[in-house]
Amino acid sequence: MALLLAALRVLLGGFFALTGAAKLSEQISPPVSQQMKALFVQFAEVFPLKVFGYRPDPMSYQVAVGWLELLAGLLLALGPPMLQEISNFLLIVLMMGSIFTLVSLKESLHTCIPAVVCLVLLLLLDICQFLVKTKAVRPTRRTIPSTVKES
């Protein structure tokens, strides 16, 4: 079980690190970079904090999401356990925001599937790590031999 969780953690971390790097650099894939710029213009218009009057610059929004994905992905894959938990939480929040954004834009279900799959895998990883941790911490029941003999 631990090996499977480690493999899932490394795969998810690598995926997010790669997608974050693609958002940050035009050299990885110029066509994807141009497409990302156009998408983040739309994403900025339905930004969740828009209700409070904050609307981010699309380019800054893309860079912030790219750095968050890159750093959280690297920490998820290679970091110490405490930072893995924090990065997993940050990526879960990011995927929830992504799904909110796609639903707000009335995108098709087909477009939402990658974000939903990533969210489910991150939640699965978080739940399984929690269960493994609580199993390791759970005290075992010991029978204490009675020292008092009944006569």
Backbone bond lengths (Angstrom), bond angles and torsions (degrees), N, CA, C in turn:
res aa  C-N    CA-C-N  psi(-1)  N-CA   C-N-CA  omega(-1)  CA-C   N-CA-C  phi
1 M - - - 1.452 - - 1.531 110.91 -
2 A 1.320 116.50 -41.86 1.465 120.62 -178.88 1.526 110.60 -64.26
3 L 1.327 116.89 -38.26 1.458 120.85 179.26 1.537 110.85 -66.40
4 L 1.313 116.45 -40.14 1.462 120.96 178.16 1.534 110.89 -64.82
5 L 1.327 116.95 -42.31 1.467 120.60 177.88 1.525 111.19 -64.97
6 A 1.324 116.54 -39.83 1.464 120.17 178.72 1.531 110.60 -64.64
7 A 1.328 116.65 -41.11 1.469 120.41 178.96 1.523 110.80 -64.98
8 L 1.327 117.42 -43.15 1.460 121.23 178.34 1.526 110.52 -63.37
9 R 1.320 116.41 -41.96 1.464 121.25 179.79 1.530 110.87 -62.68
10 V 1.335 117.30 -43.73 1.467 121.14 -179.34 1.531 110.54 -68.19
11 L 1.321 117.47 -41.68 1.469 120.48 179.00 1.531 111.71 -64.33
12 L 1.327 116.43 -46.07 1.465 119.26 178.51 1.527 110.97 -64.91
13 G 1.322 116.32 -42.49 1.460 120.05 178.73 1.516 111.95 -61.69
14 G 1.328 116.52 -43.75 1.462 120.45 177.90 1.517 112.17 -64.05
15 F 1.329 116.17 -40.02 1.462 120.20 178.62 1.524 111.38 -62.18
16 F 1.330 116.50 -47.50 1.463 119.47 -179.38 1.522 111.69 -68.30
17 A 1.322 117.47 -36.59 1.466 119.69 177.32 1.531 110.43 -63.27
18 L 1.318 116.40 -41.24 1.463 120.55 179.38 1.531 112.00 -67.10
19 T 1.325 117.29 -44.19 1.465 119.24 178.94 1.523 111.28 -67.35
20 G 1.321 116.98 -34.50 1.460 120.01 175.86 1.513 111.59 -65.58
21 A 1.330 116.66 -42.64 1.470 120.65 178.06 1.528 110.64 -63.74
22 A 1.329 117.51 -36.18 1.465 120.72 178.89 1.530 111.20 -66.16
23 K 1.330 117.11 -32.41 1.461 120.19 177.90 1.529 111.64 -73.86
24 L 1.324 116.39 -25.65 1.463 120.87 -175.83 1.522 114.11 -90.29
25 S 1.318 117.45 -26.95 1.460 120.09 -172.50 1.521 111.30 -124.88
26 E 1.314 115.31 132.22 1.462 119.72 175.87 1.527 110.96 -79.35
27 Q 1.312 118.13 -15.22 1.460 121.69 -175.53 1.521 112.99 -76.05
28 I 1.313 117.81 -21.91 1.463 120.06 -179.19 1.523 109.95 -68.83
29 S 1.327 116.11 -48.73 1.469 120.78 178.45 1.525 108.39 -156.97
30 P 1.328 117.68 97.00 1.470 120.40 -178.13 1.536 114.86 -55.54
31 P 1.351 120.18 -41.61 1.472 118.01 179.04 1.534 112.49 -64.45
32 V 1.329 116.19 -39.68 1.465 119.84 179.27 1.524 109.90 -66.02
33 S 1.316 116.85 -38.16 1.458 121.55 179.39 1.527 111.17 -62.23
34 Q 1.310 116.92 -42.99 1.469 120.44 178.10 1.526 111.00 -65.39
35 Q 1.322 116.46 -39.45 1.458 120.83 178.36 1.530 110.39 -65.38
36 M 1.352 116.64 -40.02 1.465 120.95 178.71 1.530 111.10 -62.22
37 K 1.333 117.00 -41.13 1.463 120.20 179.58 1.524 110.86 -59.95
38 A 1.327 116.38 -43.46 1.467 120.31 179.13 1.530 111.19 -66.20
39 L 1.317 116.75 -39.59 1.465 120.30 179.89 1.519 111.84 -66.20
40 F 1.325 117.44 -40.92 1.461 120.11 -177.35 1.528 112.12 -70.12
41 V 1.327 118.16 -20.59 1.466 120.22 171.54 1.527 108.61 -65.21
42 Q 1.340 116.37 -42.97 1.467 120.81 177.38 1.529 110.78 -68.61
43 F 1.343 116.43 -42.45 1.462 120.37 -178.28 1.526 111.60 -61.43
44 A 1.336 117.17 -36.98 1.465 121.16 -178.98 1.523 111.35 -65.83
45 E 1.328 117.20 -28.26 1.466 120.63 -179.41 1.521 112.84 -71.75
46 V 1.331 118.05 -25.75 1.470 121.08 179.28 1.528 111.18 -114.78
47 F 1.319 116.83 25.59 1.461 122.16 179.93 1.529 109.87 -54.65
48 P 1.342 118.43 133.22 1.477 120.80 -175.04 1.534 114.63 -56.47
49 L 1.321 119.03 -32.29 1.462 120.67 -178.82 1.528 112.84 -85.36
50 K 1.314 116.69 7.60 1.454 121.62 177.74 1.530 110.78 -61.56
51 V 1.329 116.36 -28.27 1.458 121.98 178.86 1.534 110.41 -59.99
52 F 1.335 116.35 -31.50 1.462 121.38 -179.63 1.528 112.15 -92.75
53 G 1.315 117.05 8.47 1.453 120.91 176.37 1.514 115.25 91.98
54 Y 1.328 117.53 7.10 1.467 119.59 -179.97 1.523 109.69 -102.60
55 R 1.310 115.79 122.90 1.464 121.25 176.03 1.528 107.56 -128.03
56 P 1.329 117.37 113.62 1.467 119.77 -174.81 1.529 112.75 -75.05
57 D 1.314 114.12 156.27 1.455 120.39 170.55 1.531 107.03 -68.15
58 P 1.327 119.34 130.35 1.473 120.92 -176.15 1.537 113.71 -55.59
59 M 1.324 117.37 -39.66 1.464 119.63 -179.35 1.529 111.02 -68.51
60 S 1.330 116.92 -41.98 1.467 120.62 177.51 1.524 110.69 -65.18
61 Y 1.326 115.86 -38.17 1.460 121.52 177.88 1.528 110.26 -61.42
62 Q 1.322 117.09 -45.35 1.459 121.92 178.83 1.529 110.85 -62.75
63 V 1.314 117.11 -43.53 1.472 120.97 -179.70 1.531 110.05 -65.68
64 A 1.336 117.50 -42.27 1.467 120.50 179.85 1.531 111.22 -63.11
65 V 1.328 116.15 -45.34 1.473 119.90 178.50 1.524 110.25 -65.32
66 G 1.321 117.27 -40.00 1.462 120.94 178.32 1.528 112.21 -60.86
67 W 1.334 116.58 -47.16 1.467 119.62 178.56 1.522 111.86 -64.31
68 L 1.341 115.96 -41.43 1.466 119.59 178.91 1.528 110.33 -61.37
69 E 1.324 117.57 -45.99 1.465 120.68 179.03 1.520 111.54 -64.33
70 L 1.316 117.22 -43.38 1.466 121.12 -178.43 1.530 110.96 -63.48
71 L 1.322 117.06 -52.55 1.468 120.17 -176.86 1.523 112.42 -69.20
72 A 1.329 116.62 -44.18 1.465 119.12 179.37 1.527 110.84 -65.90
73 G 1.322 117.23 -37.03 1.466 120.25 177.46 1.518 111.85 -64.20
74 L 1.340 116.37 -44.21 1.470 119.49 178.26 1.522 111.54 -64.19
75 L 1.326 116.59 -42.25 1.469 119.66 179.21 1.525 111.44 -67.96
76 L 1.324 116.82 -35.72 1.461 119.59 177.72 1.517 110.54 -63.95
77 A 1.310 116.63 -40.50 1.465 120.57 -177.45 1.526 112.70 -79.34
78 L 1.333 117.10 -39.40 1.463 119.67 -168.36 1.519 115.45 -122.10
79 G 1.314 118.06 -7.36 1.458 120.90 -173.02 1.517 113.81 -80.05
80 P 1.341 115.46 171.81 1.466 120.23 174.61 1.531 110.13 -69.42
81 P 1.324 118.20 160.96 1.473 121.37 -172.91 1.532 114.88 -53.00
82 M 1.327 118.37 -41.61 1.457 119.80 -178.37 1.535 110.78 -64.61
83 L 1.328 117.55 -43.09 1.464 120.83 178.47 1.526 111.51 -70.30
84 Q 1.322 117.38 -28.60 1.467 120.19 175.06 1.524 110.30 -64.25
85 E 1.330 116.45 -41.25 1.462 119.98 179.31 1.528 110.87 -66.12
86 I 1.332 116.70 -42.01 1.469 120.56 179.55 1.524 110.26 -64.76
87 S 1.336 116.73 -45.16 1.463 119.43 -178.99 1.529 110.96 -66.97
88 N 1.312 117.54 -35.54 1.468 120.38 176.33 1.531 109.78 -61.93
89 F 1.330 116.60 -43.65 1.459 120.86 178.33 1.530 110.89 -61.99
90 L 1.331 117.36 -44.99 1.460 121.17 179.79 1.529 111.52 -62.01
91 L 1.326 115.98 -40.65 1.464 119.21 178.95 1.529 111.73 -69.15
92 I 1.328 117.63 -33.76 1.467 120.82 175.52 1.528 109.68 -62.92
93 V 1.332 116.53 -46.15 1.472 120.37 178.48 1.530 110.16 -62.14
94 L 1.328 116.64 -41.54 1.463 121.12 178.78 1.529 111.30 -61.51
95 M 1.328 117.25 -42.82 1.467 120.32 179.66 1.525 111.58 -69.21
96 M 1.323 117.32 -34.12 1.460 119.58 175.67 1.533 109.69 -65.36
97 G 1.324 116.65 -41.00 1.463 120.39 175.78 1.517 112.11 -64.10
98 S 1.319 115.85 -37.82 1.461 120.88 178.21 1.526 111.04 -63.53
99 I 1.313 116.29 -44.91 1.471 120.34 178.82 1.526 110.07 -64.92
100 F 1.334 117.29 -42.25 1.467 121.04 176.46 1.527 110.54 -57.42
101 T 1.331 116.10 -44.77 1.460 120.89 -179.05 1.529 110.93 -63.10
102 L 1.315 116.83 -46.01 1.465 120.25 -178.64 1.521 111.87 -65.47
103 V 1.333 116.58 -38.40 1.463 120.00 177.72 1.531 110.17 -68.49
104 S 1.338 116.94 -39.34 1.473 120.58 178.27 1.521 111.87 -63.39
105 L 1.322 116.53 -33.00 1.465 121.06 177.92 1.528 112.09 -81.99
106 K 1.337 115.76 -1.19 1.469 122.16 -178.84 1.527 111.91 57.91
107 E 1.328 114.48 41.99 1.469 120.14 176.56 1.523 109.27 -73.46
108 S 1.317 116.16 159.16 1.464 120.70 -179.53 1.528 110.33 -70.54
109 L 1.310 114.82 161.04 1.466 120.45 178.04 1.522 110.47 -59.63
110 H 1.321 115.91 -35.51 1.464 121.61 179.42 1.538 110.81 -58.12
111 T 1.311 117.34 -36.36 1.464 121.98 -179.68 1.527 111.15 -74.39
112 C 1.327 117.00 -30.47 1.469 121.59 -177.26 1.525 113.58 -80.89
113 I 1.316 117.83 -18.37 1.468 121.47 -173.03 1.531 113.41 -57.07
114 P 1.339 121.17 -46.52 1.478 118.62 -179.95 1.530 113.50 -58.77
115 A 1.332 117.20 -41.37 1.467 119.75 179.44 1.526 110.82 -67.24
116 V 1.323 117.17 -38.95 1.464 120.74 179.50 1.530 110.04 -66.32
117 V 1.327 117.32 -43.18 1.468 121.02 179.28 1.529 110.36 -62.65
118 C 1.326 117.05 -44.07 1.474 120.37 178.04 1.521 110.94 -61.93
119 L 1.342 116.90 -42.63 1.464 120.61 178.80 1.519 110.93 -62.18
120 V 1.323 117.07 -44.94 1.471 120.83 -179.95 1.529 110.31 -62.72
121 L 1.321 117.84 -42.98 1.467 120.37 179.54 1.525 111.63 -66.02
122 L 1.325 117.45 -39.49 1.470 120.19 177.66 1.526 110.96 -65.64
123 L 1.332 116.79 -41.92 1.471 119.98 177.33 1.526 111.02 -65.19
124 L 1.322 116.77 -41.22 1.461 121.30 177.31 1.522 110.61 -60.25
125 L 1.314 116.90 -45.14 1.461 121.54 177.88 1.521 110.57 -60.92
126 D 1.317 116.99 -44.26 1.465 121.31 -179.05 1.526 111.17 -64.16
127 I 1.325 117.23 -45.20 1.460 121.23 -179.31 1.522 110.84 -65.76
128 C 1.324 117.23 -45.16 1.466 120.42 -179.70 1.527 111.41 -63.78
129 Q 1.330 117.45 -40.92 1.463 119.56 178.11 1.524 110.31 -65.15
130 F 1.326 117.30 -37.18 1.458 120.55 177.15 1.526 110.62 -64.10
131 L 1.329 116.76 -43.83 1.464 120.36 179.82 1.518 111.89 -64.98
132 V 1.329 116.60 -40.74 1.469 120.19 178.35 1.522 109.81 -64.27
133 K 1.325 116.51 -40.89 1.464 120.46 -179.19 1.527 111.26 -66.76
134 T 1.326 117.85 -41.29 1.463 120.07 -179.49 1.525 111.34 -71.55
135 K 1.330 117.45 -30.10 1.464 119.68 174.92 1.516 110.74 -66.15
136 A 1.323 115.94 -39.70 1.466 120.01 -178.92 1.520 111.30 -70.64
137 V 1.315 117.87 -27.70 1.460 121.34 -176.77 1.513 111.85 -89.64
138 R 1.315 117.59 -24.89 1.450 121.68 -175.99 1.534 110.79 -57.58
139 P 1.324 116.85 125.88 1.469 118.66 179.78 1.531 110.29 -72.14
140 T 1.301 114.50 147.22 1.460 119.06 178.01 1.521 108.50 -88.10
141 R 1.290 114.70 151.01 1.466 118.84 179.07 1.521 108.50 -83.91
142 R 1.282 113.21 127.95 1.463 118.06 176.98 1.520 108.26 -116.38
143 T 1.267 113.39 140.91 1.455 117.43 174.28 1.517 107.49 -90.42
144 I 1.279 115.09 127.66 1.455 119.83 179.55 1.514 107.01 -94.41
145 P 1.323 115.05 121.98 1.468 116.95 -178.97 1.522 110.52 -65.36
146 S 1.281 113.02 140.28 1.450 118.35 -179.75 1.523 109.29 -77.18
147 T 1.321 115.77 131.04 1.460 119.64 179.29 1.501 111.88 -97.42
148 V 1.324 116.85 -11.24 1.438 121.76 -179.48 1.527 107.58 -96.53
149 K 1.297 115.07 122.42 1.472 118.94 178.61 1.516 109.30 -97.15
150 E 1.298 112.93 137.35 1.461 117.08 177.26 1.510 109.17 -83.85
151 S 1.309 116.09 140.32 1.471 121.15 -179.44 1.482 111.82 -103.81
